[in-house]
Amino acid sequence: MPQVLGLVVRRFGDFDAAEDAVQEASIAAVMQWPHDGVPDNPRAWLTQVAFRKMADRIRNESARRRRETAVIEEEARLSDTGFDPAPVEDDALILLFMCCHPALTRSSAIALTLRAMGGLTTAEIANAFLVPEATMAQRISRAKQTIKASGIPFQIPDVEERGVRLNSVLHVLYLIFNEGYTASSGPHLRRADLSLEGIRLTRMALRLQPDNPETAGLLALMLLTDARRHARIGPNDELIPLGQQDRTLWDREQIMEGIALLSAALPKGSVGPYQLQAAIAAVHDEAERPEDTDWPQILALYELLKRMSDNPMVMLNHTIASAMVHGPKEGLNLLDELKKDGRIAEHHRMDAVRAHLLEMAGDSQAAGRHYREAAGKTVNLPERNYLLMQAARLAIGTPDGS
């Protein structure tokens, strides 16, 4: 879908209207394809329908009568030549950089790109930012209007401009991948389409700037994390935590690629947060058994990461690492401090981590209560089922297999 949107924006230059046209084309596909069959080139079909929707929109807007002739001529050209063979990967990457234009605030740019590139709903984006859905809806709407009013050209920015936008671009790709790895809502644990799209676009960004160590670090992080996908989900789409996964199912080729990317990136200069997160993922992936995990090294990496990032999820993961090295009491103390951060205080992972640490400390009753509270806060069905199963296990006194 981002490729189709990129083509339509490139052709007509109106981001907001193009998004509506692509959505209308998608609805048409849902209505027609079950009866007529899926076309040989679905993307070409969607693009042509979106083009026609845009042409209809322009015809019906009297203020744009002067553009009508150009649109009709464009339709005629398309009829003669068929689907525009422009490089769709270029369009997707251009769209990514355009959404991350400096005219937008960083948070608005990221939100808009998640909507355009990742196909996330407003609610999913709001969850990623830990803000109310209404706030995020206003942010996305303002971003679209800013793009429209700015007259931003639809093209790959020059080298200097890429550098300005790169941090936002990488953060967007990180969030797209994360939403794919663990969906914020829905009946499935993960959305493979988003994970793969995040990896694909990050590969493209790295080809555009091959010497940027943070881009390489982000791709390494994605590969090292995604390598566990087959072991992370059971036959009934149930969540299998890291400590209970069959590590023979991990994608060793992908792990090797991630480690090679990271090893090449680290000597290039200052180490950034994506390289550090990739290093943490590599430590996990290199452990043949859960008990072989080098938790002191992971804790040291999180200590460095904390100095670079104010992300509460980083703080939460640091709490887990501290508990694994210094014991559950230390982790619970850190968790009490983190509870003061309003961005994450009511997040289900806070209760889930507290439950795990309480179980480590031997307080099964309190652990079970927090597992249930965490289950009540998540809207991802496999996560909820896993948390409820942990609570039920403690209620009947069954030991944890991890």
C-alpha positions in Angstrom: 0.0 0.0 0.0 2.8 2.6 0.6 4.0 2.0 -2.9 0.5 2.8 -4.3 0.2 5.9 -2.1 3.7 7.0 -3.2 2.7 6.7 -6.9 -0.5 8.7 -6.4 1.2 11.4 -4.4 3.9 11.7 -7.0 1.4 12.0 -9.8 -1.0 14.5 -8.2 0.9 16.2 -5.4 -1.9 16.2 -2.9 -1.1 13.9 0.1 -4.4 14.1 1.9 -6.6 13.5 -1.2 -4.2 10.8 -2.4 -4.6 8.9 0.9 -8.4 9.1 0.5 -8.2 7.9 -3.1 -6.0 4.9 -2.2 -8.4 4.0 0.7 -11.3 4.1 -1.8 -9.4 1.9 -4.2 -8.8 -0.6 -1.4 -12.5 -0.7 -0.6 -13.2 -1.3 -4.3 -10.8 -4.2 -4.2 -12.5 -5.7 -1.2 -15.8 -5.5 -3.0 -14.7 -6.7 -6.4 -11.9 -9.2 -6.0 -13.9 -11.9 -4.2 -16.2 -12.0 -7.2 -13.9 -11.2 -10.1 -10.7 -12.7 -8.8 -7.5 -11.1 -7.8 -5.9 -9.3 -10.8 -2.5 -10.5 -12.0 -0.9 -7.2 -10.8 -2.9 -6.1 -7.7 -0.7 -3.0 -7.2 -1.3 -1.8 -10.8 -5.0 -2.4 -10.4 -5.1 -0.4 -7.1 -3.0 2.4 -8.6 -5.2 2.8 -11.7 -8.4 2.9 -9.6 -6.8 5.5 -7.3 -5.8 7.5 -10.3 -9.4 7.5 -11.5 -10.7 8.4 -8.1 -8.3 11.4 -8.1 -9.4 12.4 -11.6 -13.0 12.3 -10.5 -12.2 14.4 -7.4 -10.4 17.0 -9.5 -13.3 17.2 -12.0 -15.8 17.7 -9.2 -13.9 20.6 -7.6 -14.7 23.8 -9.5 -11.7 25.6 -7.9 -9.4 23.2 -9.8 -11.0 23.4 -13.3 -7.6 24.5 -14.7 -6.1 21.1 -13.8 -8.9 19.1 -15.5 -7.2 19.1 -18.9 -4.0 17.9 -17.5 -5.7 15.1 -15.7 -7.7 14.0 -18.7 -4.5 13.9 -20.8 -2.8 11.9 -18.1 -5.7 9.4 -18.2 -5.4 9.1 -21.9 -1.6 8.5 -21.7 -2.2 5.8 -19.1 -4.8 4.1 -21.3 -2.3 4.0 -24.1 0.7 2.8 -22.1 -0.8 0.9 -19.3 0.5 0.9 -15.7 3.2 3.4 -15.0 6.4 1.4 -14.6 8.1 4.0 -12.3 10.3 2.4 -9.6 7.9 1.8 -6.7 10.7 1.4 -4.2 11.8 5.0 -5.0 8.3 6.2 -4.5 8.0 4.5 -1.1 11.3 5.9 0.1 10.4 9.4 -1.3 7.1 9.2 0.6 8.9 8.2 3.7 11.3 11.2 3.6 8.5 13.6 2.6 6.4 12.6 5.6 9.5 13.4 7.8 9.9 16.9 6.4 11.4 19.5 8.8 8.3 21.7 8.3 6.6 19.2 10.6 7.3 18.7 14.3 9.1 15.4 14.9 6.2 13.8 16.6 3.8 14.8 13.8 6.2 13.6 11.1 6.5 10.2 12.8 2.7 9.9 13.3 1.9 10.8 9.7 4.5 8.4 8.4 3.2 5.5 10.5 -0.2 6.2 9.0 1.0 6.5 5.4 3.8 3.9 5.3 2.7 1.5 8.0 -1.0 1.6 7.5 -1.5 1.9 11.3 -4.8 3.1 12.7 -4.9 6.3 14.7 -5.5 4.2 17.8 -2.4 2.1 17.2 -0.3 5.2 16.6 -1.6 6.8 19.8 -0.7 3.6 21.7 2.8 3.7 20.4 3.2 7.3 21.5 1.4 6.7 24.8 -1.1 9.6 24.1 -4.9 9.7 23.8 -6.4 8.8 20.4 -8.1 12.2 20.0 -4.7 13.9 20.5 -3.1 11.8 17.8 -6.0 12.3 15.4 -5.5 16.1 15.6 -1.7 15.7 15.2 -2.1 13.7 12.0 -4.7 16.1 10.6 -2.4 19.1 11.2 0.5 17.3 9.6 -1.4 16.6 6.4 -2.5 20.2 6.2 1.1 21.4 6.7 2.4 19.1 3.9 -0.3 20.4 1.6 0.4 24.0 2.3 4.2 23.7 2.1 4.3 22.8 -1.6 7.0 20.2 -0.7 8.3 18.6 -3.9 7.9 14.8 -4.2 11.4 13.8 -4.7 14.4 12.3 -2.8 16.0 15.1 -0.7 19.6 16.0 -1.3 22.4 14.6 0.9 22.2 17.5 3.4 18.5 17.3 3.7 18.5 13.5 4.3 20.7 14.1 7.3 18.2 16.5 8.8 15.4 14.1 8.4 17.2 10.9 9.1 16.5 10.6 12.9 12.7 10.9 12.3 12.9 8.4 9.4 14.7 5.9 11.5 12.3 6.3 14.5 9.3 5.8 12.2 10.9 2.6 10.8 11.6 1.4 14.3 7.9 2.0 15.3 6.6 0.3 12.2 8.7 -2.8 12.9 7.7 -2.8 16.6 4.0 -2.7 15.8 4.6 -5.6 13.5 6.6 -7.6 16.0 3.9 -7.2 18.8 0.6 -5.7 17.5 -0.8 -3.2 19.9 -4.3 -4.7 19.4 -6.1 -7.5 17.6 -6.4 -11.3 17.5 -2.8 -12.0 16.5 0.4 -11.5 18.4 2.3 -10.0 15.4 1.7 -8.4 12.0 4.2 -9.9 9.7 3.4 -7.5 6.9 4.6 -4.5 9.1 7.7 -6.3 10.3 8.7 -7.1 6.8 7.9 -3.6 5.6 10.0 -2.1 8.3 13.0 -4.3 7.4 12.5 -3.7 3.6 12.4 0.1 4.0 15.3 0.1 6.4 17.3 -1.8 3.8 16.4 0.9 1.3 17.4 3.7 3.7 20.8 1.9 4.3 21.4 1.7 0.5 20.7 5.4 0.3 23.2 6.2 3.1 25.4 3.1 3.4 28.0 4.7 5.8 25.5 5.7 8.5 26.1 3.4 11.5 22.7 4.1 13.1 20.8 3.0 10.0 22.9 -0.2 10.0 22.3 -0.6 13.7 18.5 -0.3 13.2 18.6 -2.9 10.5 20.7 -5.2 12.6 18.3 -4.7 15.5 15.3 -5.7 13.3 17.0 -8.7 11.9 18.3 -10.0 15.3 14.8 -9.5 16.8 12.8 -10.9 13.9 15.1 -14.0 13.8 13.1 -15.4 16.8 9.7 -15.1 15.1 9.2 -18.9 14.4 9.9 -19.8 18.1 7.9 -17.0 19.6 4.4 -18.2 18.5 2.9 -21.6 19.2 0.6 -23.6 16.9 -2.5 -21.7 18.2 -0.9 -18.3 17.9 -0.1 -18.3 21.6 2.8 -16.2 22.9 6.0 -18.1 23.9 8.3 -15.9 26.0 12.0 -15.7 25.3 13.0 -18.0 28.1 10.8 -20.8 26.9 11.5 -20.6 23.2 13.0 -23.5 21.1 16.1 -21.8 20.0 16.8 -24.3 17.3 13.9 -22.5 15.4 15.7 -19.2 15.4 16.8 -18.0 12.0 20.6 -18.4 12.3 21.3 -16.9 8.8 19.4 -13.7 9.8 21.2 -13.6 13.1 24.6 -13.8 11.3 23.5 -11.0 9.0 22.5 -8.8 11.9 25.7 -9.4 13.8 27.8 -8.7 10.7 26.0 -5.4 10.2 26.5 -4.5 13.8 30.1 -5.4 13.8 30.8 -3.3 10.8 28.8 -0.3 12.2 30.3 -0.1 15.7 33.8 1.0 14.7 32.6 3.8 12.5 32.1 6.4 15.2 29.9 7.4 18.1 27.5 4.6 19.1 23.8 5.4 19.0 20.8 3.9 20.6 19.9 1.6 17.7 23.4 0.1 17.8 23.1 -0.4 21.5 19.7 -2.1 21.2 21.1 -4.3 18.5 24.0 -5.3 20.7 21.5 -6.3 23.4 19.5 -8.4 20.9 22.8 -10.0 19.8 23.7 -11.0 23.4 20.3 -12.7 23.7 20.7 -14.4 20.3 24.1 -15.7 21.0 23.1 -17.6 24.1 22.4 -21.2 23.3 20.2 -21.6 26.4 18.4 -19.0 28.6 20.7 -19.7 31.5 23.7 -18.8 29.3 22.5 -15.3 28.7 25.1 -12.7 29.7 22.8 -10.5 31.9 25.6 -8.4 33.3 26.6 -7.4 29.8 23.0 -6.6 28.9 22.6 -4.5 32.0 25.8 -2.5 31.2 24.4 -1.9 27.7 21.1 -0.7 29.1 23.0 1.7 31.5 24.6 3.3 28.4 21.2 3.3 26.6 19.5 5.1 29.5 22.0 8.0 29.1 20.9 8.5 25.5 17.2 7.9 25.7 14.3 9.2 27.8 12.1 6.4 26.5 10.2 4.8 29.4 10.3 1.4 27.7 14.1 1.5 27.9 13.8 2.2 31.6 11.4 -0.7 32.0 13.8 -3.1 30.2 16.7 -1.8 32.3 14.6 -2.7 35.3 14.3 -6.3 34.1 18.0 -6.5 33.4 18.8 -5.1 36.9 16.5 -7.8 38.5 18.3 -10.5 36.5 21.7 -9.4 37.8 20.9 -8.0 41.3 17.7 -9.9 42.2 14.0 -9.2 42.1 14.0 -6.7 45.1 16.3 -4.3 43.1 14.0 -4.6 40.1 10.9 -3.9 42.2 12.5 -0.8 43.7 13.3 0.5 40.2 9.8 -0.3 39.1 8.4 1.8 42.0 10.4 4.7 40.7 9.3 4.2 37.1 5.7 4.2 38.3 6.0 7.9 38.8 6.4 8.4 35.0 2.9 9.1 33.7 3.8 8.0 30.2 4.0 4.4 31.2 2.4 4.2 34.7 -0.8 2.5 33.4 0.8 0.5 30.6 0.1 -3.2 30.8 3.8 -4.1 30.7 4.3 -2.4 34.0 2.0 -4.9 35.7 3.4 -7.8 33.7 6.9 -7.0 34.7 5.9 -6.5 38.3 4.1 -9.8 38.3 7.2 -11.6 36.9 9.5 -9.9 39.5 7.1 -10.8 42.4 7.0 -14.4 41.2 10.8 -14.4 41.2 10.7 -13.1 44.8 8.3 -15.9 45.8 5.1 -13.8 46.2 2.8 -15.9 44.0 -0.4 -14.3 45.3 0.6 -10.8 44.4 2.2 -11.9 41.2 -1.1 -13.6 40.1 -3.0 -10.4 40.9 -0.7 -8.3 38.7 -0.8 -10.8 35.8 -4.6 -10.4 35.9 -4.3 -6.6 36.0 -1.9 -6.7 33.0 -4.3 -8.9 31.1 -7.1 -6.4 31.7 -5.1 -3.6 30.2 -3.9 -5.2 26.9 -6.0 -5.4 23.8 -3.8 -7.9 22.1 -5.5 -11.2 22.4 -2.5 -13.6 22.5 -0.8 -11.4 25.1 -4.0 -11.3 27.2 -4.3 -15.1 27.0 -0.7 -15.6 28.0 -1.0 -13.3 31.1 -4.2 -15.0 32.2 -2.6 -18.4 31.8 0.3 -17.2 34.1 -2.2 -16.0 36.7 -4.1 -19.4 36.5 -0.8 -21.3 36.8 0.1 -19.5 40.0 -3.4 -20.0 41.4 -3.1 -23.8 41.1 0.6 -23.9 42.1 2.0 -25.1 38.8 5.7 -24.3 38.4 6.8 -22.1 35.6 8.6 -24.0 32.8 11.1 -21.2 32.2 
